[in-house]
Amino acid sequence: MLNTILASAVFGDVNWANMWEATVETLYMSLVALIFTFFFGIILGLLLYLTDKKQIWENKAAHFIIGAYVNIFRSIPFIILIVLLVPFTRTLVGTMLGPSAALPALIIGAAPFYARMVEIALREIDKGVIEASKAMGASNGQIISKVLLPESMPALVSGITVTAIALVSYTAMAGVIGAGGLGDLAFRDGFQRNNPEITFTATVIVLIIVFILQFIGDMVTNRLDKR
């Protein structure tokens, strides 16, 4: 009862039902995009690494094409990327409004960002471990699944944590053009209606989400890191 009275007195202009709905939308966009980003980022990062010089799938043309894709899409500011992908999003989802409509841009924008982190993580693996695996007769598939990915896992988890935090900020930007979530609520009900309480509350919730993601990521990384 005291909490309700306090919340009403301090944040009287905040509609908590709307705030909760926006929080759920932000979590939905962030987590779904994160799952696909992890999957596609791992694939892109592996291909970047494996098609490079002196690697098991060395291929100059493939490496150039994949590298160009990664460099282009991770360099485009996210708000511009959303606009560029409007026709693609409408074809895929059928609308530009709502949390699901933000997912294509979130994934396409974040996967190349994470792919570079994957590539860096793979390059940090001791080459002696890879050479030893080859000498023992390991196939390419075994080298990838039993050497490259396990050895780089702490760095991969650390990278996906950074990417997850970036995705939360991306959802806020997506909200400005009608994707929903805390960014949309802070802009529409907070900024446009001159209600700083809503903007402040939405910002605090975003910060809490970021802190939780960072805490989970750090904990998992520390457990995986055997050094």
Residue frames as a rotation matrix with the C-alpha (Angstrom) as fourth column:
MET 1
0.570 0.822 0.000 0.00
0.822 -0.570 0.000 0.00
0.000 0.000 -1.000 0.00
LEU 2
0.478 -0.489 -0.729 2.81
0.137 -0.779 0.612 2.39
-0.868 -0.392 -0.306 0.96
ASN 3
-0.586 -0.730 0.351 4.63
0.415 0.102 0.904 1.57
-0.696 0.676 0.243 -2.31
THR 4
-0.120 0.650 0.750 1.49
0.985 -0.014 0.170 2.35
0.121 0.760 -0.639 -4.31
ILE 5
0.814 0.428 -0.393 1.00
0.513 -0.847 0.141 5.69
-0.273 -0.316 -0.909 -2.56
LEU 6
0.102 -0.886 -0.453 4.70
0.097 -0.445 0.890 6.57
-0.990 -0.135 0.040 -3.00
ALA 7
-0.630 -0.320 0.708 4.67
0.672 0.233 0.703 5.65
-0.389 0.919 0.068 -6.69
SER 8
0.286 0.841 0.460 1.51
0.943 -0.332 0.019 7.69
0.168 0.428 -0.888 -7.17
ALA 9
0.792 0.010 -0.611 3.04
0.300 -0.877 0.375 10.70
-0.532 -0.480 -0.697 -5.43
VAL 10
-0.082 -0.947 -0.310 6.45
-0.076 -0.304 0.950 10.61
-0.994 0.102 -0.047 -7.09
PHE 11
-0.970 -0.241 0.021 5.48
-0.019 0.160 0.987 9.21
-0.241 0.957 -0.160 -10.50
GLY 12
-0.271 0.962 -0.035 1.87
-0.007 -0.038 -0.999 10.25
-0.962 -0.271 0.017 -10.69
ASP 13
0.262 0.376 -0.889 1.96
-0.818 -0.402 -0.412 10.80
-0.512 0.835 0.202 -14.46
VAL 14
-0.747 -0.582 -0.322 3.38
-0.665 0.649 0.370 7.35
-0.006 0.491 -0.871 -15.23
ASN 15
0.507 0.854 -0.117 0.90
-0.861 0.509 -0.015 4.79
0.046 0.108 0.993 -16.57
TRP 16
-0.253 -0.730 0.635 2.42
-0.775 0.546 0.318 1.62
-0.579 -0.412 -0.704 -15.14
ALA 17
0.453 0.465 0.761 0.36
0.120 0.814 -0.569 -0.70
-0.883 0.349 0.312 -17.34
ASN 18
0.985 -0.128 -0.114 1.78
-0.146 -0.273 -0.951 1.02
0.090 0.953 -0.288 -20.43
MET 19
0.238 -0.957 0.165 5.27
-0.971 -0.234 0.043 0.99
-0.003 -0.170 -0.985 -18.90
TRP 20
-0.053 -0.200 0.978 5.04
-0.385 0.908 0.164 -2.76
-0.921 -0.368 -0.125 -18.25
GLU 21
0.792 0.417 0.445 3.78
0.247 0.448 -0.859 -3.41
-0.558 0.791 0.251 -21.79
ALA 22
0.816 -0.544 -0.196 6.65
-0.515 -0.530 -0.673 -1.34
0.262 0.651 -0.713 -23.23
THR 23
-0.008 -0.838 0.545 9.16
-0.916 0.225 0.333 -3.24
-0.402 -0.497 -0.769 -21.07
VAL 24
0.234 0.184 0.955 7.84
0.035 0.980 -0.197 -6.58
-0.972 0.079 0.223 -22.32
GLU 25
0.985 0.147 0.088 8.07
0.099 -0.068 -0.993 -5.34
-0.140 0.987 -0.081 -25.92
THR 26
0.473 -0.880 -0.043 11.69
-0.867 -0.456 -0.201 -4.22
0.158 0.133 -0.979 -25.38
LEU 27
-0.148 -0.504 0.851 12.59
-0.643 0.703 0.305 -7.59
-0.752 -0.502 -0.428 -23.84
TYR 28
0.599 0.455 0.659 10.85
0.199 0.713 -0.673 -9.43
-0.776 0.534 0.336 -26.69
MET 29
0.958 -0.245 -0.150 12.70
-0.236 -0.370 -0.899 -7.47
0.165 0.896 -0.412 -29.38
SER 30
0.229 -0.945 0.233 16.05
-0.973 -0.222 0.054 -7.75
0.001 -0.239 -0.971 -27.60
LEU 31
-0.098 -0.285 0.953 15.91
-0.520 0.832 0.196 -11.47
-0.849 -0.476 -0.230 -26.78
VAL 32
0.728 0.397 0.559 14.50
0.254 0.601 -0.758 -12.70
-0.637 0.693 0.337 -30.10
ALA 33
0.881 -0.453 -0.140 16.98
-0.372 -0.478 -0.796 -10.55
0.293 0.753 -0.589 -32.04
LEU 34
0.144 -0.872 0.468 19.78
-0.955 0.001 0.297 -11.76
-0.260 -0.490 -0.832 -29.75
ILE 35
0.282 0.025 0.959 19.06
-0.083 0.997 -0.002 -15.43
-0.956 -0.079 0.283 -30.49
PHE 36
0.894 0.104 0.437 19.16
0.409 0.214 -0.887 -14.90
-0.186 0.971 0.149 -34.24
THR 37
0.740 -0.671 0.044 22.15
-0.624 -0.710 -0.327 -12.57
0.251 0.215 -0.944 -33.97
PHE 38
0.134 -0.681 0.720 24.10
-0.698 0.451 0.557 -15.22
-0.704 -0.577 -0.414 -32.05
PHE 39
0.442 0.128 0.888 23.28
0.323 0.901 -0.291 -17.86
-0.837 0.415 0.357 -34.67
PHE 40
0.914 -0.039 0.404 24.01
0.386 -0.224 -0.895 -15.75
0.125 0.974 -0.189 -37.76
GLY 41
0.713 -0.681 0.167 26.95
-0.699 -0.709 0.095 -13.98
0.054 -0.184 -0.981 -36.14
ILE 42
0.219 -0.611 0.761 28.66
-0.332 0.687 0.647 -17.29
-0.918 -0.394 -0.052 -35.35
ILE 43
0.566 0.058 0.822 28.18
0.638 0.600 -0.482 -18.45
-0.521 0.798 0.302 -38.95
LEU 44
0.941 -0.192 0.280 29.45
0.063 -0.713 -0.698 -15.19
0.334 0.674 -0.658 -40.45
GLY 45
0.570 -0.756 0.322 32.39
-0.786 -0.389 0.481 -15.02
-0.238 -0.527 -0.816 -38.03
LEU 46
0.275 -0.430 0.860 33.40
0.048 0.900 0.434 -18.61
-0.960 -0.078 0.268 -38.75
LEU 47
0.713 0.042 0.700 33.21
0.682 0.190 -0.706 -18.00
-0.163 0.981 0.107 -42.49
LEU 48
0.897 -0.418 0.144 35.29
-0.371 -0.888 -0.272 -14.82
0.242 0.190 -0.952 -42.17
TYR 49
0.322 -0.797 0.511 37.93
-0.745 0.120 0.656 -16.71
-0.584 -0.592 -0.555 -40.23
LEU 50
0.228 -0.197 0.953 37.94
0.149 0.975 0.166 -19.98
-0.962 0.104 0.252 -42.19
THR 51
0.783 0.110 0.613 38.05
0.611 0.050 -0.790 -18.40
-0.118 0.993 -0.028 -45.66
ASP 52
0.822 -0.533 -0.200 40.99
-0.504 -0.845 0.179 -16.14
-0.264 -0.047 -0.963 -44.80
LYS 53
0.313 -0.800 -0.512 44.61
-0.677 0.190 -0.711 -16.80
0.666 0.569 -0.482 -45.84
LYS 54
-0.640 -0.730 -0.239 46.18
-0.449 0.608 -0.655 -20.02
0.623 -0.312 -0.717 -44.55
GLN 55
-0.370 0.593 0.715 42.90
-0.771 0.234 -0.593 -21.26
-0.519 -0.770 0.371 -43.07
ILE 56
-0.605 0.021 0.796 41.17
0.100 0.994 0.050 -24.56
-0.790 0.110 -0.603 -43.82
TRP 57
0.298 0.740 0.603 38.63
0.813 0.135 -0.567 -23.06
-0.501 0.659 -0.561 -46.27
GLU 58
-0.433 -0.552 -0.712 40.87
0.167 -0.826 0.539 -20.40
-0.886 0.114 0.450 -47.78
ASN 59
-0.041 0.485 0.874 38.93
0.998 0.052 0.018 -18.60
-0.037 0.873 -0.486 -50.49
LYS 60
-0.856 -0.450 -0.255 39.82
0.453 -0.890 0.053 -15.04
-0.251 -0.070 0.965 -51.42
ALA 61
-0.705 0.638 0.310 36.57
-0.034 -0.467 0.884 -14.26
0.708 0.613 0.351 -53.28
ALA 62
0.210 0.819 -0.534 34.31
0.587 0.331 0.739 -15.64
0.782 -0.469 -0.411 -50.54
HIS 63
-0.178 -0.364 -0.914 36.31
0.966 -0.242 -0.092 -13.86
-0.188 -0.899 0.395 -47.85
PHE 64
-0.975 -0.200 0.101 36.04
0.221 -0.936 0.275 -10.56
0.039 0.290 0.956 -49.72
ILE 65
-0.377 0.912 0.163 32.26
0.029 -0.164 0.986 -10.87
0.926 0.377 0.035 -50.24
ILE 66
0.331 0.493 -0.805 31.55
0.786 0.327 0.524 -11.84
0.521 -0.806 -0.279 -46.63
GLY 67
-0.439 -0.603 -0.666 33.91
0.857 -0.503 -0.109 -9.17
-0.270 -0.619 0.737 -45.32
ALA 68
-0.913 0.144 0.383 32.26
0.084 -0.850 0.520 -6.52
0.400 0.507 0.763 -47.50
TYR 69
0.048 0.992 -0.115 28.79
0.281 0.098 0.955 -7.49
0.959 -0.078 -0.274 -46.25
VAL 70
0.252 -0.012 -0.968 29.93
0.958 0.141 0.248 -7.37
0.134 -0.990 0.047 -42.62
ASN 71
-0.707 -0.637 -0.308 31.75
0.670 -0.742 -0.004 -4.04
-0.226 -0.209 0.951 -43.03
ILE 72
-0.728 0.480 0.489 28.86
0.061 -0.665 0.745 -2.36
0.683 0.572 0.455 -44.86
PHE 73
0.208 0.969 -0.132 26.03
0.231 0.082 0.969 -3.38
0.950 -0.232 -0.207 -42.54
ARG 74
0.265 -0.132 -0.955 27.89
0.964 0.063 0.259 -2.82
0.026 -0.989 0.144 -39.28
SER 75
-0.775 -0.625 -0.097 28.89
0.622 -0.781 0.063 0.67
-0.115 -0.012 0.993 -40.47
ILE 76
-0.430 0.694 0.578 25.40
0.219 -0.541 0.812 1.95
0.876 0.476 0.081 -41.34
PRO 77
-0.888 0.185 0.420 23.83
-0.457 -0.432 -0.777 3.92
0.037 -0.883 0.468 -38.45
PHE 78
-0.843 0.515 0.156 20.94
0.454 0.836 -0.308 1.85
-0.289 -0.189 -0.938 -37.13
ILE 79
-0.091 0.866 -0.492 18.26
0.070 -0.487 -0.870 4.51
-0.993 -0.113 -0.016 -37.58
ILE 80
-0.181 -0.050 -0.982 19.22
-0.912 -0.366 0.187 4.79
-0.368 0.929 0.021 -41.26
LEU 81
-0.969 -0.220 -0.112 19.31
-0.245 0.913 0.326 1.01
0.031 0.343 -0.939 -41.63
ILE 82
-0.491 0.861 0.134 15.71
0.372 0.346 -0.861 0.77
-0.788 -0.373 -0.490 -40.43
VAL 83
0.216 0.563 -0.798 14.62
-0.469 -0.657 -0.590 3.24
-0.856 0.502 0.122 -43.11
LEU 84
-0.466 -0.485 -0.740 16.62
-0.879 0.160 0.449 1.45
-0.100 0.860 -0.500 -45.82
LEU 85
-1.000 0.017 -0.014 15.00
0.017 0.999 0.032 -1.86
0.014 0.032 -0.999 -44.88
VAL 86
-0.441 0.897 -0.039 11.41
-0.596 -0.325 -0.734 -0.55
-0.671 -0.300 0.678 -44.96
PRO 87
0.108 0.525 -0.844 10.49
-0.966 0.256 0.036 -2.33
0.235 0.812 0.535 -48.25
PHE 88
-0.549 -0.400 -0.734 12.14
-0.267 0.916 -0.299 -5.59
0.792 0.032 -0.610 -47.09
THR 89
-0.976 0.182 0.121 10.45
-0.086 0.187 -0.979 -5.42
-0.201 -0.965 -0.167 -43.67
ARG 90
-0.204 0.958 -0.201 7.02
-0.848 -0.276 -0.452 -4.73
-0.489 0.078 0.869 -45.17
THR 91
0.029 0.156 -0.987 7.43
-0.788 0.611 0.073 -7.69
0.615 0.776 0.141 -47.52
LEU 92
-0.690 -0.442 -0.573 8.60
-0.050 0.819 -0.571 -9.99
0.722 -0.365 -0.587 -44.74
VAL 93
-0.917 0.280 -0.285 6.38
0.328 0.120 -0.937 -8.91
-0.228 -0.952 -0.202 -41.84
GLY 94
-0.210 0.881 0.425 3.60
0.900 0.005 0.435 -7.03
0.381 0.474 -0.794 -43.61
THR 95
0.875 0.468 0.125 3.94
0.372 -0.815 0.444 -3.85
0.309 -0.342 -0.887 -41.55
MET 96
-0.149 -0.925 0.349 6.46
0.239 -0.376 -0.895 -1.35
0.960 -0.050 0.277 -40.24
LEU 97
0.014 0.253 0.967 4.72
-0.808 -0.566 0.160 -0.97
0.588 -0.784 0.197 -36.87
GLY 98
0.899 0.392 0.195 5.11
-0.418 0.637 0.647 -3.10
0.129 -0.663 0.737 -33.76
PRO 99
0.353 -0.813 0.464 7.94
-0.632 0.159 0.759 -5.07
-0.690 -0.561 -0.457 -32.13
SER 100
0.378 -0.187 0.907 8.07
0.440 0.898 0.002 -7.82
-0.815 0.398 0.421 -34.75
ALA 101
0.937 0.019 0.349 8.61
0.327 -0.398 -0.857 -5.26
0.122 0.917 -0.379 -37.51
ALA 102
0.677 -0.727 0.114 11.84
-0.732 -0.650 0.202 -4.15
-0.073 -0.220 -0.973 -35.82
LEU 103
0.612 -0.422 0.669 13.36
-0.076 0.810 0.581 -7.65
-0.787 -0.406 0.464 -35.79
PRO 104
0.758 -0.367 0.540 14.74
0.651 0.361 -0.668 -7.75
0.050 0.857 0.512 -39.38
ALA 105
0.606 -0.539 0.585 16.65
-0.181 -0.810 -0.558 -4.48
0.775 0.232 -0.588 -38.92
LEU 106
0.651 -0.350 0.674 17.83
-0.734 -0.063 0.676 -5.49
-0.195 -0.935 -0.298 -35.43
ILE 107
0.680 -0.363 0.637 19.20
0.230 0.931 0.285 -8.82
-0.696 -0.047 0.717 -36.68
ILE 108
0.689 -0.405 0.601 20.71
0.655 -0.009 -0.756 -7.47
0.311 0.914 0.259 -39.90
GLY 109
0.637 -0.435 0.637 22.34
-0.378 -0.896 -0.234 -4.63
0.672 -0.092 -0.735 -37.98
ALA 110
0.560 -0.369 0.742 23.66
-0.788 0.040 0.614 -6.66
-0.257 -0.929 -0.268 -35.03
ALA 111
0.909 -0.171 0.379 24.78
0.201 0.979 -0.042 -9.92
-0.364 0.115 0.924 -36.70
PRO 112
0.583 -0.753 0.305 27.69
0.367 -0.091 -0.926 -8.33
0.725 0.652 0.224 -38.65
PHE 113
0.373 -0.396 0.839 28.71
-0.743 -0.669 0.015 -6.45
0.556 -0.629 -0.544 -35.50
TYR 114
0.629 -0.078 0.774 28.89
-0.585 0.608 0.537 -9.72
-0.513 -0.790 0.337 -33.58
ALA 115
0.960 -0.256 0.118 30.52
0.271 0.726 -0.631 -11.55
0.075 0.638 0.766 -36.51
ARG 116
0.374 -0.863 0.339 33.61
-0.276 -0.453 -0.848 -9.36
0.885 0.224 -0.407 -36.19
MET 117
0.206 -0.258 0.944 33.82
-0.979 -0.040 0.202 -10.20
-0.014 -0.965 -0.260 -32.51
VAL 118
0.873 0.141 0.467 33.57
-0.156 0.988 -0.007 -13.90
-0.462 -0.067 0.884 -33.38
GLU 119
0.788 -0.614 0.047 36.37
0.204 0.189 -0.961 -13.55
0.581 0.766 0.274 -35.92
ILE 120
0.157 -0.740 0.654 38.59
-0.713 -0.543 -0.444 -11.78
0.684 -0.396 -0.613 -33.38
ALA 121
0.452 0.093 0.887 37.86
-0.808 0.464 0.363 -14.47
-0.378 -0.881 0.285 -30.77
LEU 122
0.971 -0.059 0.233 38.82
0.145 0.917 -0.372 -17.23
-0.191 0.395 0.898 -33.23
ARG 123
0.574 -0.800 0.176 42.07
-0.039 -0.242 -0.970 -15.48
0.818 0.549 -0.170 -34.15
GLU 124
0.210 -0.476 0.854 43.11
-0.928 -0.373 0.020 -15.44
0.309 -0.796 -0.520 -30.50
ILE 125
0.940 0.143 0.309 43.11
-0.241 0.920 0.308 -19.25
-0.241 -0.365 0.900 -30.32
ASP 126
0.026 -0.986 0.165 46.59
-0.593 0.117 0.797 -20.76
-0.805 -0.118 -0.582 -30.03
LYS 127
0.362 0.093 -0.928 47.49
-0.920 0.198 -0.339 -22.05
0.152 0.976 0.157 -33.50
GLY 128
-0.715 -0.698 -0.031 49.37
-0.672 0.699 -0.245 -24.91
0.192 -0.154 -0.969 -31.88
VAL 129
-0.428 0.654 0.624 46.07
-0.325 0.533 -0.781 -26.36
-0.843 -0.537 -0.015 -30.66
ILE 130
0.597 0.665 -0.450 44.65
-0.626 0.035 -0.779 -26.31
-0.502 0.746 0.437 -34.20
GLU 131
0.029 -0.693 -0.721 47.82
-0.912 0.277 -0.302 -27.82
0.409 0.666 -0.624 -35.69
ALA 132
-0.809 -0.307 0.502 47.79
-0.534 0.741 -0.408 -30.57
-0.247 -0.598 -0.763 -33.05
SER 133
0.066 0.930 0.362 44.19
-0.368 0.360 -0.857 -31.41
-0.928 -0.076 0.366 -33.96
LYS 134
0.610 0.084 -0.788 45.09
-0.792 0.046 -0.609 -31.64
-0.015 0.995 0.095 -37.64
ALA 135
-0.414 -0.877 -0.243 48.05
-0.845 0.470 -0.256 -33.88
0.338 0.099 -0.936 -36.82
MET 136
-0.707 0.214 0.675 45.72
-0.351 0.722 -0.597 -36.21
-0.614 -0.658 -0.435 -34.91
GLY 137
-0.931 0.277 0.236 43.57
0.353 0.528 0.772 -36.57
0.089 0.803 -0.590 -38.02
ALA 138
-0.322 0.856 -0.405 40.63
0.378 -0.276 -0.884 -34.36
-0.868 -0.438 -0.234 -36.99
SER 139
-0.178 0.370 0.912 38.28
0.975 -0.062 0.216 -33.44
0.136 0.927 -0.349 -39.83
ASN 140
-0.769 -0.076 0.635 37.36
0.162 -0.984 0.079 -29.84
0.618 0.164 0.769 -40.61
GLY 141
0.238 0.956 0.175 34.01
-0.121 -0.149 0.981 -30.31
0.964 -0.254 0.081 -38.90
GLN 142
0.554 -0.102 -0.826 35.68
0.758 0.472 0.451 -31.67
0.344 -0.876 0.339 -35.79
ILE 143
-0.590 -0.807 -0.013 38.17
0.766 -0.554 -0.326 -28.79
0.256 -0.202 0.945 -35.72
ILE 144
-0.507 0.481 0.716 35.28
-0.169 -0.869 0.465 -26.32
0.845 0.114 0.522 -35.82
SER 145
0.471 0.882 0.011 33.02
-0.230 0.111 0.967 -28.06
0.852 -0.458 0.256 -33.30
LYS 146
0.814 -0.132 -0.565 35.62
0.523 0.591 0.615 -29.46
0.253 -0.796 0.550 -30.87
VAL 147
-0.220 -0.945 -0.243 38.46
0.975 -0.221 -0.024 -26.95
-0.031 -0.242 0.970 -31.08
LEU 148
-0.709 -0.148 0.690 37.52
0.367 -0.912 0.181 -23.53
0.602 0.381 0.701 -32.47
LEU 149
0.145 0.878 0.457 34.13
-0.110 -0.445 0.889 -23.02
0.983 -0.179 0.032 -30.79
PRO 150
0.734 0.147 -0.663 34.98
0.590 0.346 0.730 -24.51
0.337 -0.927 0.167 -27.35
GLU 151
-0.213 -0.927 -0.307 38.33
0.977 -0.193 -0.094 -22.69
0.027 -0.320 0.947 -27.14
SER 152
-0.831 -0.108 0.546 36.80
0.236 -0.956 0.171 -19.34
0.504 0.271 0.820 -28.07
MET 153
-0.018 0.971 -0.237 33.60
0.753 0.169 0.636 -19.73
0.658 -0.167 -0.734 -26.01
PRO 154
-0.035 0.028 -0.999 34.50
0.872 -0.488 -0.045 -17.26
-0.489 -0.872 -0.007 -23.19
ALA 155
-0.858 -0.323 -0.399 35.25
0.098 -0.866 0.490 -14.56
-0.504 0.382 0.775 -25.78
LEU 156
-0.735 0.651 0.189 32.10
0.310 0.075 0.948 -15.47
0.603 0.755 -0.257 -27.73
VAL 157
0.128 0.789 -0.601 29.94
0.962 0.049 0.269 -15.07
0.242 -0.612 -0.753 -24.61
SER 158
-0.303 -0.322 -0.897 31.66
0.587 -0.804 0.090 -11.79
-0.751 -0.500 0.432 -23.75
GLY 159
-0.994 -0.108 0.003 31.01
0.062 -0.544 0.837 -10.58
-0.089 0.832 0.547 -27.30
ILE 160
-0.402 0.913 0.070 27.35
0.561 0.185 0.807 -11.56
0.724 0.364 -0.586 -27.28
THR 161
0.029 0.354 -0.935 26.96
0.953 -0.291 -0.081 -9.68
-0.301 -0.889 -0.346 -23.98
VAL 162
-0.694 -0.353 -0.627 28.25
0.161 -0.925 0.344 -6.51
-0.702 0.138 0.699 -25.60
THR 163
-0.925 0.369 0.093 25.98
0.078 -0.055 0.995 -7.15
0.372 0.928 0.022 -28.58
ALA 164
-0.193 0.890 -0.413 22.96
0.924 0.307 0.230 -7.71
0.331 -0.337 -0.881 -26.31
ILE 165
-0.143 0.067 -0.987 23.51
0.635 -0.759 -0.143 -4.31
-0.759 -0.648 0.066 -24.70
ALA 166
-0.925 -0.199 -0.323 23.81
-0.121 -0.652 0.749 -2.73
-0.359 0.732 0.579 -28.16
LEU 167
-0.696 0.714 0.076 20.54
0.484 0.388 0.784 -4.41
0.531 0.582 -0.616 -29.16
VAL 168
-0.039 0.677 -0.735 18.73
0.955 -0.191 -0.227 -2.84
-0.294 -0.711 -0.639 -26.22
SER 169
-0.401 -0.166 -0.901 19.85
0.064 -0.986 0.153 0.60
-0.914 0.004 0.406 -27.43
TYR 170
-0.998 0.069 -0.005 18.82
-0.004 0.013 1.000 -0.35
0.069 0.998 -0.013 -30.98
THR 171
-0.366 0.924 -0.107 15.30
0.899 0.381 0.214 -1.18
0.239 -0.018 -0.971 -29.76
ALA 172
-0.062 0.301 -0.952 15.07
0.580 -0.765 -0.280 2.31
-0.813 -0.569 -0.127 -28.26
MET 173
-0.746 -0.258 -0.614 15.91
-0.307 -0.685 0.661 3.83
-0.591 0.681 0.432 -31.63
ALA 174
-0.883 0.463 0.071 13.47
0.335 0.518 0.787 1.50
0.328 0.719 -0.613 -33.39
GLY 175
-0.269 0.817 -0.510 10.77
0.901 0.026 -0.433 2.73
-0.340 -0.576 -0.744 -31.01
VAL 176
-0.541 -0.009 -0.841 11.07
-0.019 -1.000 0.024 6.23
-0.841 0.029 0.541 -32.40
ILE 177
-0.754 0.274 -0.598 9.59
-0.652 -0.203 0.730 5.05
0.079 0.940 0.331 -35.71
GLY 178
0.095 0.994 0.047 6.78
-0.979 0.085 0.185 3.03
0.180 -0.064 0.982 -34.16
ALA 179
-0.321 -0.270 -0.908 8.30
-0.260 0.947 -0.190 -0.32
0.911 0.175 -0.374 -33.19
GLY 180
0.775 0.625 -0.091 7.02
-0.047 0.200 0.979 -0.04
0.630 -0.754 0.184 -29.64
GLY 181
0.136 -0.732 -0.667 9.00
0.840 0.442 -0.313 -0.68
0.525 -0.518 0.675 -26.48
LEU 182
0.290 -0.087 -0.953 10.51
0.822 -0.487 0.295 1.68
-0.490 -0.869 -0.070 -23.96
GLY 183
-0.785 -0.619 -0.025 12.08
0.495 -0.652 0.574 3.91
-0.372 0.438 0.819 -26.62
ASP 184
-0.506 0.700 0.504 8.69
0.485 -0.253 0.837 4.50
0.714 0.668 -0.211 -28.23
LEU 185
0.456 0.721 -0.523 7.06
0.830 -0.132 0.542 5.22
0.322 -0.681 -0.658 -24.86
ALA 186
-0.068 -0.576 -0.815 9.83
0.760 -0.559 0.332 7.59
-0.647 -0.596 0.475 -23.77
PHE 187
-0.928 -0.320 0.189 9.68
0.358 -0.634 0.685 9.50
-0.100 0.703 0.704 -27.07
ARG 188
-0.456 0.825 0.332 5.92
0.390 -0.150 0.908 9.55
0.800 0.544 -0.254 -27.65
ASP 189
0.563 0.767 -0.306 4.49
0.576 -0.099 0.812 9.85
0.593 -0.633 -0.498 -24.13
GLY 190
0.285 -0.542 -0.791 7.57
0.859 -0.223 0.461 11.35
-0.426 -0.811 0.402 -22.48
PHE 191
-0.697 -0.704 -0.134 9.29
0.557 -0.650 0.517 13.74
-0.451 0.286 0.845 -24.87
GLN 192
-0.714 0.420 0.561 6.46
0.408 -0.402 0.820 14.73
0.569 0.814 0.116 -27.23
ARG 193
0.380 0.925 0.010 3.98
0.469 -0.203 0.859 15.25
0.797 -0.322 -0.511 -24.37
ASN 194
-0.165 -0.568 0.806 6.55
-0.388 -0.714 -0.583 16.98
0.907 -0.409 -0.103 -22.17
ASN 195
0.859 0.438 0.265 6.34
-0.437 0.357 0.826 14.37
0.267 -0.825 0.498 -19.43
PRO 196
-0.024 -0.999 -0.024 9.85
-0.807 0.033 -0.590 13.90
0.590 0.005 -0.807 -17.99
GLU 197
0.003 0.070 0.998 8.64
-0.853 0.521 -0.034 11.32
-0.522 -0.851 0.061 -15.45
ILE 198
0.894 0.367 0.256 7.88
-0.167 0.805 -0.569 8.82
-0.415 0.466 0.781 -18.20
THR 199
0.662 -0.717 -0.220 11.18
-0.344 -0.030 -0.939 9.48
0.666 0.697 -0.266 -19.95
PHE 200
-0.155 -0.738 0.657 13.10
-0.954 -0.060 -0.292 9.10
0.255 -0.672 -0.695 -16.68
THR 201
0.277 0.345 0.897 11.28
-0.656 0.750 -0.086 5.88
-0.702 -0.564 0.434 -15.70
ALA 202
0.994 0.093 -0.050 11.80
-0.097 0.610 -0.787 4.31
-0.042 0.787 0.615 -19.13
THR 203
0.355 -0.935 -0.024 15.49
-0.581 -0.201 -0.789 5.23
0.733 0.294 -0.614 -18.97
VAL 204
-0.147 -0.373 0.916 15.89
-0.971 0.230 -0.062 3.65
-0.188 -0.899 -0.396 -15.53
ILE 205
0.645 0.459 0.611 14.24
-0.351 0.888 -0.296 0.42
-0.678 -0.024 0.734 -16.73
VAL 206
0.881 -0.401 -0.252 16.53
-0.167 0.236 -0.957 0.29
0.443 0.885 0.141 -19.77
LEU 207
-0.003 -0.926 0.377 19.54
-0.842 -0.201 -0.501 0.73
0.540 -0.319 -0.779 -17.45
ILE 208
0.111 0.121 0.986 18.30
-0.801 0.598 0.017 -2.09
-0.588 -0.792 0.164 -15.21
ILE 209
0.956 0.260 0.137 17.95
-0.115 0.760 -0.640 -4.38
-0.270 0.596 0.756 -18.24
VAL 210
0.572 -0.809 -0.135 21.49
-0.376 -0.113 -0.920 -3.49
0.729 0.577 -0.369 -19.34
PHE 211
-0.133 -0.630 0.765 22.94
-0.983 -0.015 -0.183 -4.12
0.127 -0.777 -0.617 -15.87
ILE 212
0.462 0.382 0.801 21.21
-0.527 0.844 -0.098 -7.51
-0.713 -0.377 0.591 -15.68
LEU 213
0.988 -0.107 -0.108 22.51
-0.043 0.487 -0.872 -8.53
0.146 0.867 0.477 -19.11
GLN 214
0.250 -0.959 0.132 26.03
-0.628 -0.264 -0.732 -7.43
0.737 0.100 -0.668 -18.18
PHE 215
-0.025 -0.211 0.977 25.89
-0.957 0.286 0.037 -9.32
-0.287 -0.935 -0.210 -14.89
ILE 216
0.760 0.376 0.530 24.69
-0.232 0.919 -0.320 -12.55
-0.607 0.120 0.785 -16.55
GLY 217
0.880 -0.446 -0.162 27.25
-0.117 0.126 -0.985 -12.22
0.459 0.886 0.059 -19.34
ASP 218
0.049 -0.902 0.429 30.14
-0.853 -0.261 -0.452 -11.63
0.520 -0.344 -0.782 -16.92
MET 219
0.175 0.087 0.981 29.07
-0.806 0.584 0.092 -14.55
-0.565 -0.807 0.173 -14.73
VAL 220
0.933 0.212 0.289 28.87
-0.013 0.826 -0.563 -16.99
-0.358 0.522 0.774 -17.65
THR 221
0.672 -0.737 -0.075 32.18
-0.318 -0.195 -0.928 -15.76
0.669 0.647 -0.366 -19.10
ASN 222
-0.025 -0.694 0.720 33.97
-0.986 -0.103 -0.133 -16.22
0.166 -0.713 -0.682 -15.78
ARG 223
0.404 0.256 0.878 32.63
-0.526 0.851 -0.006 -19.74
-0.749 -0.459 0.478 -15.44
LEU 224
0.991 0.012 0.132 33.70
0.104 0.552 -0.827 -20.69
-0.083 0.834 0.546 -18.96
ASP 225
0.530 -0.844 0.085 37.16
-0.550 -0.418 -0.723 -19.12
0.645 0.336 -0.686 -18.71
LYS 226
0.909 -0.196 -0.368 39.53
0.352 0.833 0.427 -21.83
0.222 -0.518 0.826 -17.42
ARG 227
0.106 -0.947 0.302 42.61
0.304 -0.258 -0.917 -19.57
0.947 0.189 0.261 -17.36
